[in-house]
Amino acid sequence: MSWIDLNCDLGESFGAYKIGRDQEIIPFITSANVGCGFHAGDPCVMDETVKLCKKNQVAVGAHPGFPDLMGFGRRKMTVTPAEAKAYVKYQLGALRAFCDASGVNLQHVKPHGALYNMAGKDYNLARGIAEGIYEVDPKLILMALSGSQMIRAASDIGLRAASEVFADRAYQADGSLVPRGTPGAVIHDVDECIKRIIGMVKEHQVIAITGETVQLCPQSICVHGDTPEAVEFVKNIRKSLQKEGIKLCNLAEGLR
């Protein structure tokens, strides 16, 4: 892999509640996943985030989740594939309006939280999400966990997909993420995170929390922007990747 995308979940503030350090993070990433109002974000935040991305030449993607503001979209919900498909379409439509108004192309879609994790293992749910994206715009890219059912579903319907890996999350032996709340699920040591990232990008593998080697196909690295050390963390990741001779670019450029 001679290139890699660096993405971050952004635009997740809501009303009077501020989440993340968007203005500080955006200059150091290549793609942004913007909350679409279901799990986080609101119209004013969406508008502002799209404009910030345009100013910093960062590609914009939609970050649709379950309609669960109180749970930040991290609680599982029982939904049919048809319902998930409709949720995704609705949220894409909302963000796309702000993109159109600002003259910005919508590049990709990355499901959020529980929707992302559930669809990673449930093919039918993943298929509903992929179909929703395809029906809105077949040129969009589905960003999904490397090796997940979403990657498979996208391939089956002819939708482009980008395999994502996580800088600060522990992996299980099957390639899924260790659930939040489990000891060791989130890695806080910056040096350890960077070491894992370089291994993922150059060797296409990572060691699971239980010791097994997990094979990956990294095309985008997710970093989180809602922790006190987030900005320095992203700066260090970017610097380390460039030092290794790895080109940083957004998905549209990398997948050409």
N, C-alpha and C positions, 0 to 999 in steps of 0.2 A: 504494500500500500504506500504510494508515493504522496498521497494527499489525505487529509482528514478534515471533516467539518467539526466545528466547536459550537454546540448549541446550549441554550439555557432557557428555562421556563420563566417567562416574564409577564408583565401586565396583570399581575394577580392581586394588586391592591383593589379595595372595594369601598366606595363611599369614604367614610372618615378613617378607614383602616388601611394603613400602609404596610405592604409586605414586599420584602426584597429591596435591592439596591440597584434598580434598573438603570438609572442614568450613569452609574459608575461601571456597571458590568458591560453594557452594550458595546462600548468601543473595543472590547477585547474578544468578542465572539464573532462568528460568521453567520449563524442562523439563530433566530429567536422564535420561541413557541409562545404565542400570545393567548392568554386566557380569554375565553369567549362569553363569559357571563354566567355560565351554569355553576361551575365550582368556585369561580373567582373572577375578578375583573368586572368592570362596568363600562357603559358607553364612553364616558369621558376618559377613563384609563386606557381603553382600547385605542381611541383616537390619538391620545398622547403617545402611546407606545409605538404605534405605526409610524408616527412622525419622527420619533427618536431613531427608529431603525433606518428610516430613509436618510436622515441626516448623517448617520454613521455608516451608511452603505452595508447594512446588515439585512440579510434575507429574512422575510417574514413568513411564519408558518402559524397555522391555527392549532390551538391546544384545547380541544373539546373534551369535556368530562361529563360525569353524571350530574343531574340537577340536585346538587347537595352542598349548598353554601356552608351550612353549619359543620359539615364533616369534611370540608375542603376537597370533596370528591374522592376521598380515600376510603370511604365505606362501601362495601359491596352492595349492589342492588340487583334484584331479580328483574331482568328485562329480556324481552325477546330480541332476536336479531333484527327484526323489522323496527322495533322501538329504538334500538341503538342506531340503526341506519338513519332514522328520522332525527334523532338527537344531533347526530353529526352534521346532517344537512342544515339544520336550523342554525347551529353555531357557525358553520362555515359561511352561511349567508350573512350573518351579522358582521363577522370580521371582514369579509370580502367587501362590504359596503365602505368600510373605512379605508381599506386598501385602494379601492377604486377612486375614492374622493381625494386621496393623496398621490395618486399616480404611481402606486406600488403594486408589483406583481405578487400574488400569493404563491409561495413556492411549495409548501408542504403542509402536511397534517400529522400531528403527533398526539394521539389520545393521552389523556391525563389519568394519573392515579389508579384507582380501582378498575376503571374501564380499560386502561392499558394492560394491567396485570391479568385481568380476567380474560381479555381477548388474546393475550399471549398464549393461553393454554386451551381456549375454547374456539375451535375452528369456525363453528357456525356464527358465533358472535363476531369473530374477526372478519368473516365473510360479509356480514351485514355492514360493518364499518367500512370495509374496502369498497363495497358496492355504493354506499352513500357518497364516498369521496369521488368515485369514478363517474357517478351520475351528475355530480355538480361540475366536475372538470377532470376529464381523463388525463390531463397533462400534470396534475398535481402528484406529488411524491408522498407516499405513506412512510413516515419515520416510525420504526418499530424495533422492539428488542431483537437482537441478533438470534437467529434460529427459532424464532417464535412462530406461532400459527398465523400471526398477522402477515409475516413475510410470505408464508405459503399461500394465504388467501389472496394477497395482492398479485402474486405470480399467476395464480389460477385464472384471474379475470383480466389480466393484461395491464394492471396498474403498476407503475414504477414504485419501487420500495427502496429504502435506505436502512441498513442495519445499524442499530444504535448500541453503544456500550456505555457503561456508567463509571465515572471517575471515582465516586465516593460510596459506592454501594457494593456489598458483598454478594457473591453469587452462590446459588445452590448447584448441586451436581448436574441437574437437568438443564442448566443454563438460565433458569429463572432467577429473579432477585430474591434475596432473603427478605421476608416481610419486615416492614418497619415495626419497631417495638421488640424485635428479637435481639438479644445481645449480639453485638458485632455486625448488625445489619448495615450500619452507617460507619464508614471509615473516616476518622477525623484527622489522622496523621497525614500532613501534606506530602512529606517525602515518600511515604508508603503509597499514597494515591498516584503520585507521579511515576513511581517505579512500576506500578500495575498498568498504568496507561501506556507507557512505552512498550511494555511487554505485549499488551493487547494489539497495539498498532503494528509492531514489527514482527511479532511471533504469532499473532492471531490466536492467542490463548490467555487464560487466566486460571488461577488456582481457586477452586471452590472453597467455601468455608469449612467443608468436611475433608478437604485435601485432594480431591480429584482434579484432574486437568480438564477444563472446559474449552472446547474449540469455538472460536468466534470469527465473525466477518465484519470488522469494525469499519464503518464509513462515517459515523458521527459519534462524537463523545459528548455526553450530557454532563454539564456542570450545574450546580445549584447556586442561586444568587441570593438566598435568604438567610445566610449565616453571617456572623460578624466578620469572619475571616474570608468571606467569599471573594472579594475583589483581589486580594493578594494571591489567593488560591488560583484564580483564573489567570492572572498575570504569570504566575510561576509555571502553570501548565503550558500556556502558550509559548513562553520562552524555552521551556524544555523540549517541546515538540520541534520548534524551529532549529534548536541546537542539534537535534538528531537528523536534520535535513528533510523534515516532513513538511510538505506544503499545507498551509491552512487555507481553505476555500469553502464556499457554501456548497450545498448539495447540487444545485443546478449546474454549477461550474464543474464540480467533480465528476458528475454522472454523464457528462456530454459524450 
